[in-house]
């Protein structure tokens, strides 16, 4: 019989590192901090380490400019900055710096569609019914079958971009109606994007890409395709979202998409810095990365963005800050809709976050894409590129809701933002920092008491004195429980017997989350994987060394 003592049950140690993150540093807080300040500071320290490891400043591409990372969970926001906002260093790089967010703008256009749906506009509405009467399309052409939903989930069969820069919204609709779409050879940035050079798009037509060997030998005319289904029919389309934003804004009674986005989304959500470049005031100009401003948009080579419409651009024309984007992510992840609460935005959320179709990477919602993380959680994400700017936003919702935004203005030298975001989300989920034999060393053995420590391993609302197996139904029935309070552990793929756990959030003794288990019978020796499941969320595997015996 193994006797355990209260001192072992609650024994914990934790290395306190210097706090280098900014916790709720400036601006509006997207969500009230749920736990005490001490727990929030410990969490900020951990999150900062995770962000530093994910960004890895020593390995950022040569010549990169600036990166801002914003993170939010129940403990509050954390921000980290790397590099600088401008070559001359005159604009501070922080959570209030203005960045172009590129195609993250599409999430706002998709949200506007959901708001219009709440007001009575069916997602299955034929797009043509919302266009000006002067737009004429031959009945046999493909655009008759395109619904608003097809525009919003990249299955409309439209090429990536239109054929030329626009002078008016009606010009946009005229390009939408054209078949084939003919690119303007004088618009160099569109030559390889208007459709014919996209192998996925051309494969839907049964054709090979026809753009020529390089930009000096392009083909400028490309036919449209009928609406498509499934991941093989997924064609990323800026043209689709430009039409979507403008037509839905018209249905809602606004003069343009920018006004509709302002009144229906950014004002209710308290996002004062989310706007197109032409709407910048002095405050935004003073905080703009790469010195972007309305006055120099045609002369500043760092800010000559692909902003095709006269007022905003529903496919990629918005600028924003890390603070504002966390507000938007908080709306999607937590359902916060501003003060006072906005019922239309609340009712729009279940419309936005349905899987309507599939993309090559996973599910496709309205604007958002989804994939499954190694933790078993569903990540909702969207990326953006516009001129020198790059962005990536993502969140997971559930027992461990957390969200990340990365903004970058490094042009061709940008870092791998998707890798950074996924590392942060996984690293801030359940994470094991150590596995040791109780009152022993780092080697473990079968049928041995083992202590597991880490972060997010147990429910954050665990009792201050911890939680043990005496409350488990299996224990009451004379069996050793493999799950206690939703927490379970496997060692080398076999379930361990969970005896006790405590949370660093609520316990004065456990300075990190701690689980004490009895390892299963297993004669394996050598490296084995230890995995903790906190509800439906699993930790990354931790490698421990299994021996035939492990002294304690």
N, C-alpha and C positions, 0 to 999 in steps of 0.2 A: 504494500500500500504506500502510495506517495502522499505525504502530508505537505500541503502548501500553507504558507503563512500570509497574513494580511500584508506584511511588509513586501513580500515578493509580488503579491497580487497587484499592488499599486505602485511598485517601483518603476520609475521612469527617469530618463535623463534627456537633456535637449541642449544643443549648442545654439546659443543666441547669437545671431549674426547682425552686423551693422545694418541699419535700415537705410537703404539707398533709394527706395521708391518714394514717390510722392503719393501720400494717401489722402484722397479727397482734397487735392491741392488747391484747386481754383475752379470757379464756375459752379454751375448747378450740379448737385449730386443726383445721378439718375435714379437712385433708390436709397431709401433710408437704411443705414447700417443696422443689420439685424442683431449683431452680437456686441459685446462690450468692446471698449477701445483697446484693451490689452490683447484680446484675441484678434482684433482687426490688425493690430501692429504686427503680431506674430505671423498672421496670414499674409500681410503685405510683404514681409521679409521673405517668406517662402515664394510668393508669386514673383517677386523681383529676381530671385535666383533662377527660377524657371525661365523667365523672359530673357535674362542674360545668357543662359545656356542655349536658348532657341535662336536668338539673334547672333550670338557669338561675335562680338565686335571685332575680334582679331582676325576673323575670316570674312568680313564683309568685302564685297567686290571693290577693287581699286577704282577710285574716282567717284564712289557713291556720294550723294549729298546728305540727305537727312532721312531718318526713320523715326516715327513716333508710334509707340505701342500703347493702346489703352485696354484695360482689363476690368471686368466687373463681375462680382458674385455677391452673395449675401453679406459678406464682410465689408463691402464698399469698393470704390474704384482704386486702381493703381495705374500710374502712368510712367513710362520710361522713354527717354529720347536718346538718339545716337546721331552724331554728326552735327550738321547745321542746316538752317533753312535757306540760306543764301550764300553765295560765294564770298560776299564782303562781310558776312556775319552780322549784318545790321538788324535782322529780324530774329527774335528769339525763337528757338525750336522747343515747343512744349505742347501741352494738350489743347491750347487755344490757337495754334498756328493753322492758317487756312491752307488746305490742300485740295486740288482737284480730285474728285473721287471716281471719275470716269463712269464705268458701267454699273457701279453701285447705285447710280441714279435710277437704274431700271427697277430697283426695289420700290422706289417711291411711285413710279408709274404703275407698277403692279398693285401697290396699296391703294392708289387712286381708283383703279378698276374695281377693287373689292369694296371701297366706299360707295362707288356708283351702283354696284350690285346690291348693297344694303338699301340704297334708295330706289331700287326697282329696275336697274339695267341688267338684263340677263347676260351671263357670260357667253351664252351661245348666240348672241346677237350677230348677225352678218355685218361685217365691218363696213361694207359698202353703204348700208342704210344710214350710217352716221357721217358720210362724206358729203361735201357740198354737191348740189345738184348738177353743177357743170362738169363733174368728173364722169366721164363716159368710158365704159369698158364693154368690149364686145361680149355678148352672152356666153360665148364658148370659152372665154379666157378663165384662167385659174383663180383669179381674185374673187369670183362669185362665191366660192366655197369657204373662204377664210372667215373664221369667227374671231371675236375678241379674245376668247380663250386661246386660240391658236397663236395669236400674236404674243400673248403673255407667257407661253411655255415653249417658245421656239419651235413650234411644229407647223407654222404657217406655210412653209415651203418657199419663203422669200430669201433672196441672197443676203449676204452679210450686210452690205451697205447699198445705198442708192448710187446713182450714177454721177451725181454732181453736187456741188454746194448749192444751198437754197437761198432764194431771195424772199420767199414768203411761205406761209403755211400751205396755201393753195398749190404752190410749186411742189411741195412735198407730196401732196395727194396726186398731182399729175405724174410724178415719178412712180408712185405706188401703182398707178393704173397702166403704166407702160409695159409692153411685152413685145420684144425683149427689152431689158434694161440696158441702156447704152451708156457706158462710162465716158466722161469727158477726158480726153487725153491730156488736157491742160491741168488736170487736178491730180498731181503726182501721188498724193497720199491715198487716193482711192483706186489706183490702177490695179493693185493686187487684192483689193478687198471687195470689189463690187459684185463678185460672185463667181466669175469664170475661173478664177485661180484657186477656188476652194474645192479640194478633192471630195469632201463629204457632200457638198452641195451638188457638184457635177455628177457624182455617182448616182444621185437620185434621178437624174435625167438619162442615165445610161451612157454618160459621156466622160471622157478624160479631161482633166484641167487643160485649159487652152490659153494660158496667159503668156506663153512664149518662154524663152530661156531665162529672161531677166526683165527688169523694168523697161529696158530700151526696146523690147519686142513684145508688147502686150496685145491681147485681144480685148476689145472694149464692149462687145455686145454679148449679153447673156440672157437666155430665156428664164421665165419663172417656172415654178413647179407647183403641182397641186398640194394642198395640205397633207401632212404626213403623220405617221404614228410610230411610237416606239423609239428606242434609242438610235436605230439606224436612220430614222427620219428626223432626227433632231438637228436643226440648222440654226446656229447662232445668228441672230439678225438684229442689227441696229435699226434698220429700216422699219421692222415690225414694231419696235417700241416707240419710235418717233411717231408713227401713225397712231399707235395705241394711245399715247399720252395726249396728243392733240385732239383726237376724235372724242375721247372720254371727257376731256375738259370742256369741249363744246357741248356735249350732252348735259353736263352739269351746269351749264350756263356761264362759264368763265370765258374771258376774251382770249386766254392762252393757257398753255399747260403750267407755266410758271406761277400764275396767279392761283390756279386750282391747287397746286401743290402747297403753296404758301398758306392758303386759307383752310384747306382740309387736313393738312398733315403737319407741316413744320411749326405753325403757330400753336395749334393745340398741344403739340408735344414739347413745346418750349425749346425749339431749336433755332435760335436767332441768327446763327452763322451758317445756315445751310441755304445756299442760293447760287444762281448762276453768276458768272464773272461780271456781267453788265449791271448787276444789282449791288455790287460792292459799295459800301460807304467808306468813310475815312478810317473807321475802326478796322474793317476787314482789310483794307489796303495796307495798313500799318502792320498787320499780322500775316500777310500773304507770303507763302513760300515762293521762291524764285521771283519775287517782286512783281507778281501778277497784279494788274489793275485794269479797269475799263479803258483808261486813256492810252495804255501801251499794248493793248491786246493784239494789234496788228504789227507792232514793231519789236516787241520783246520776244525773241526767238524761243524763250523758255515757256511762253504762255500762248503761243499760236496753236490753240487747241482745236480739236475736231468738233467745234461747236456750231453745227450746221444751220440751225434755225435762228431767226432774228431775235426771239425772246426765249431763252432757255433751250433745253434739249432733253426730252424725256428719256433718251437712250444713254446720255453720258455727259450732260452739261453742268452738273452741280459741283460746287465747292462745299467743303465742310471742315469741321474740326473733330478731334478725337472725343471731346466732351459731347458734342452734338450727336455723333454717330453712336456713342454709348446710350444716349437717350433713345435713339431709334431702335437699337438692339434690345434695350430694356422693354420697350413697347412690345416687341415681338416675343421676347423670352418670358417676361413676367406678366405681360398684359397691362402694363401701366399706360394710361391714356391721357395723362395731363391733369391739371387742376383748373376748373372742375373736371371730373371724368367725362370723356367724350364717348357717347354711346355708339356713334357710327364707327369710330375707330375700334371700339371693343368688339362690335358685331362683325367687323371686317376680318378679324384675326382667323377665325376658323375657315373663312373663305380663302384667305391667302395660303394657309398652311395645310392644304390637301395635296396629295400626290395625284396630279391630273395626268401626267405622262411620265416618260422616262428619258433620261439623257444618257450619254455614254458612261458617265461617272456615277449614276444613281437615280434617285427620284427627282422629278421636276414639279415644283409648286408654282404659284404665281410669282415669277421672277426668281425666287430662291431655288437652289439645288440642294439635295441632301445626299449624305453618305454615312456609313456606319464606321465609327471610330474603333480602335482596338479595345476600348473600354466597354464596348457594346452599346454606347450611346449614339443617337442620331444627331449628326452635325448638320445644321442649316447654314449655308454659306453662299457668298457671292464675291467675285473679284471685279476689279475695274482698272482700266488703263486709259489715259488720255494725255497726249503730249508727253511731258517728262514725268507725269504723275502715275503712281500705281497704288492700288488699295486692295485690301482683303478684309472682309467682315465675316464673322461666324459666331454661332452660339449653340449651346446644348441646353435643353430644358428638362427639368425633372427634379429629383431629390438634390442634385448637385448642379443647379443652374449656374452657368458661367458663360461669359461672352468676351470676344476679343475683336479689336479693330487695329489694323496696321496700315499706316499712311506713309508714303515714300515719294520723294521727288528726285530720284536718282537717274531718270531716263533709262538708257540702255544698260546702266550699271546697277540696276536695282537687285536686291537680294531675292531669294526664293521665299516670297511671302506666304505661299500655301504651306510650306514646310514649317515656317515660324509659327503660324497660327495653329496648326495641328499639334506641334510639339507643346505649345502653351496649354491647349485644351487638355491634352493627355496628361501633361505634367502637373496640372492643377486638379486633376481628378484624383481618384484613389491612388496613392503612391506609397510603396513600402520603402523605408529607409534602412531598416535592419531586421534581421532574423537571427536570434541567439537562443541557445539553451538557457533555461532559467538559472540564474546565478552561475552561468558558465560562459563558454566562449561562442565563437561564430559557427562551429560545427554543430550539427543536429543529428539525431538518430530516431529510429522508429520507437514508438511507445514512450516518448519523452516529452516533458513539459517544455514548451517553447514560447518565447516572447516575440511578438511581431510589433514593430513600431513604424509610424509613418504619418501621412496626412490624408484626410478624407476617407479613412478606413472604416469609420463607424458613424452612426447618426450623430449629427452635431447637437441634438437635443437629448443626448444620453444623460441619465441622472448624475449629479455631481459625484456621488459615491461609486459610480460605475454600474455595470449590469452583469449579472452572472447567470449561470445555467439553471439555477434553482427555479427560475420563472418559466423555463422552457417546457412545453408539453411533453417532449420525450423524456425529460428528467423525471417528471411526475409519474410517468409510466415505467420507470425503472431502466431507461436506456440513456446512454451518453448522447447528448444532442450534437448534431453536426451543424445546426443553425440556431443562433440565439439573437432575438430581436432583429432579424433580417440580415445578420452578419454571418458569413460562412467562409471557410478557408479550405483550400486544397493544397496538398503537398505531394508533388510528383503525380498530380492528377487524381489523387485519392482524398476523400473528405477527411479532414481532421475534426477532432472533438473540441468545440468551442466552450471554454470554461468561463472567461471573463473579458469584458472590454470596458474602456473608459475613453472619454473624448477630451482633447485639449481645450475645447471651447468651454466646457462646463466644469472640468475637474481642476482642483488646485494642486493635485499630486501628479497627474499625467500631463506633462508638458508637451507631449506629442500623443497622437492617437495610439492606443495600445490594445493589443488583443493577446490573450494567453490561451494557448491551445495544447491539447495532447495529440501528438502526431500519430497517424495511423500505422498499423502493422505493415511493414514494407522492407524487404531485405535488400533493396537497392542501395548501392553505395556510389558516391561521386556526386556531381552537380545535379540538383533537382530544382524544379520550379515551384515557387510558393506564390499562390494567387489568392487575394482577398476579394470577396464579393460583398459590397455594401448595397443591399437591395438588388436591383437589377444592373448595377454598375460594377464592373470588375477593374481591379488594379492591373497595371502592367506586371508581367511575371518578374519575380525577384529570384535570382539564382542563389541557392544555399548549398553547402557541402554536406552531404549525408554520409555518416559513418555507421559502422555496426554498433558502436556505443559512443556516447558523448557525455563525459563527466560533468557534473554540476556541483 
